[in-house]
Every structure is written in C-alpha cells, then in structure tokens.
C-alpha cells in the first residue's frame, strides 16, 4: 500500500456509488481547513472492501467496481487520493481496525482526521469498538438534513463527548441509495443523473450496466 500523503483527512465510505455530494464534502474540508493550525491539504478516500453494516444490501457492487469509480471521480483533483487499505484485505472492514493499522505503520497520527456525515456520527454507538474509535479520531462532520450537530453520543449509559469539527457547507440530501433507486426503477435514468455523478463515473455505470436490477451479477 502506498504511503498516505502528509496532512491528509481520511474519507471512509462504501461509495456505492460515489457521487458529487461526496466530492463537494471533500472539497469543503480542503477549503475550510487548508490554512488552519493543523492544515488539511489532501483528502484520502478509502472505499470499504467488505463492509459489515451493508451485507443486507443486495445491490452492493464488488469492491473492484466501487474502487474504480472512486478513482475515476477523483482523478482530476490532485488533492484527492484513493487508498486500497481496506479493499486489499479479505476480512470485514472496520474503521477502528484500519485506523489502528495505519497508526502502527506510522502512516498517520492520532487523533486521525476523518470525514463523516452527521447521520452516521449520530449512530456511532453501533460501530465496532466505538470508545476506541472516539479516542483515535477527530470527526470532520458533514451536515445532513434533519440531523442536529452531534457533539456527544450515549454509550453504555453515559454521555461521551466527541472530538469533532463542523464542515461549513450546505446540508446535502443526495445519497448513493437515491441514485441506485433511480437506476433500478427509472428507464434511461443514467442520462438524467448527469451532474449528480462525476461524468467518468456516470459513463462507467452506463458502460457496465450497473445497478439496473437488484440481482445483477457484479
């Protein structure tokens, strides 16, 4: 695995598929924090290889497809990187374990800056080893519609404060699940998703006929 760039912020996700909302969030982090006391000068996207919380999804694409789409979406921005750190492992992908490995390898230091939506952060108690994850990470929180700013979570009967930074940007309702639903249910939907998807990603989905029905072979 290539070394992570210095001063990078990690962006974990299933990216099924990656869409322009993901790119907007990453760019907002660079715009806001590049000149901060601890500058963020790049964002490293980390597609999940075998996400444990998504096994109920029958339209989860293979890691190879999702990784390729992230590569295509980010290629035009030199401040965006893509890491195979989770895809190259056969085990299920747990964020806390990936952070530990990267810290042990000297790739990054705690607290590790990582991007997360406020909706996902609100559910952090259900993640693997949430207390350890809270110790290891600084959460760069992207606002989501209908979700209040998350400063703490309830964990084992107590309120645990979070090390978190607010990403200053409009709330984004765009989601990968909305895109997949459109592709499954709307004829010729891929043409109408221009600008919701980076153009190379939109063409990749079209050329490979992805997400057309839930039992597709990926």
N, C-alpha and C positions, 0 to 999 in steps of 0.2 A: 504494500500500500504506500503510495507517495506521501511524503510529509505534508501535514496541514500547513497552510500559509500562516505567517505571523498575524496577530491581531484579527483573527477571524471569529465570526459568530456562526455557530452550528445551526442548521435548519433541518431537523429530523422530520420525516413525513412518509406516508405511504405513496403520495404523489400518483394517485390512481384516477385520472392523470394529473400531472402538473398543469396549472392554468395561470392566467395572467395575474390573478389575485396573489398567488404565491410570489411572483416576481415583483409585484408592487410592494409587498411587505418587506421583502429583502432589500429593495432599493430604498425604502423609507428608513430602514435601520442604518444603511450607509449614509444617507443624507443627514440623519439626526446625530449620529454618534461618531462620524469620522473625525471630528475635531474635538471630541471630549477628552477628559483627563486620561482615560484608558481607551484610546481610539479603536474603532472597528473599521477596518479598511477592506475587508472581504467577507463574503458570506459563503459558507461551505454547505451545500445541500447533501443530505445523507438519506437516500432512499432506503426504506426498510426492506430487508431481504425476506424475512418470514415473520410478519407482524402478528403477534398472538391475539390482539384485540380485533383483528379483521378476518378471522377464519370463518365467520358467518357469512361473509360476502361472497356470493357465487360469481361475481364479476371482477374479482381481484386478478389483475393481469400478472403475468410472470414478472419476476424481478428484472429479467433482461429487458423486457419491453418498457417497464417503468423507468429503469435506469437510462435507457436510450432516450426516452422522451425528455428526461431532465437534462441530459447532455445537449439535446437539440434546443431546448428552451433557453439555456444559459450561455450558449456558445458565443453569442455576440457581446457579452459583457465580461471583460477581463477581471472584474472584481468578483465574479461568481465562479465558484469551484464546485466540483461534484466528487464525492468520495464513495468508494466501494466498500468501506469498512464493515458495513452490515451485510451487504449482498454477498461478499466473498466467504461468509460463514454459513454453514448449513443449519446451525441452531436457530431457534427463535430469536427475534431481535428485541432486546430490552435496552432501553435508553440508558438506564443506570449502569449496566454492564459495559456498554460501549464507552461511556464516559470514563469508567474506571480503566479500561484498557488504554485509552488514549492518554490519560494522565500517567499511567505506569510507563508508557512508552516515551514519555517526555514530549508528546505532540502538543499538549495544551496544559494549562494550569487551572486549578480550581480557584475561585468559582468560575465555571465554564459558561460563557455567554451562549444562550440558546434561544431561538425564536419559538414561540408557542402562542397559539390563539387563546384568548381568554376563556373560551368554552372548554378547551382541553385542559387548561390550567385549573379550572374550577373542579374538574374530575380527577385531579392528580392523586387523590387518596386511593383510587382503584389501580394505580400503576404499580409495577413491581418495585418494592423497597422504596416507598415514597420518602421516608425520612432520610435515607441515604442520598436520594436524588436531590432533595432540598439542600442538603449540605454541599453537594458537588456543583450545583448550577446557579447561575443568575438568569432569571427568566425575562427575556425581552418579549413583552406581552402585546400581541396584536389585538385591537378591539374587535369584538364580534357583536352583531345586532342582538339586542335583548339580554346581553350579559354584562353585569356590572364589573367594574375594575376589581380584580382579585388580589387582595393583599395578604390573605391568610387562608388556610384550609383547616377543616376539622379532621383530626387524626387521632384515633384511639382515645376519644373522649376529651381531647384538649385542642385548643386553637394554636396552630403553628404558623408563625409569620413567614413570609416568603421574601427572598431577595429578588426583587423584580423591578424592571424598568418599563415605563409606558412608551410604546411606539406611537408617536404623534402622527396620526393619519386618519382618514375617514373609516368608519366601520364598513367592512366588506361582507356582503351576504353570499357572494359567489362561492360555490363549493364543487368539489370533484363529483360528489354524488348527484348534484343537479345536472352536471354535464353528462354523466353516464346515463341518467334517466332520459334526457333529451335524445341521446343517441339510440337508446333502445326503443323509444316509443314514437319518435317523430320521423317520418320519411325525409330523407335528404337533409337531416338535421346538421350534418357536418358543415355544409355550406353556410348555414346561419350562425355557426359558432365562431366565425371569423371575429377576431379581437377578444373573444373570451379565452382563446387559446393562442399561444405564440404560433405564427404561421408554419414553421417547420414541424411543430407538434401536430397541428391540425392536419397537415398533409400526411404525416406518419400514420395517424389514426385512420385516415381515409385509405391510404395505400394498403394498409394491413387489415382493413375491415374489422377494427377493434370495437368492442362494446355493442355490437349490433344485437346480440341476444345473450341472455344470462348464462347459457350453457355452451358458449363458444369455447373452442379449444385454443388455448393460448400457448 
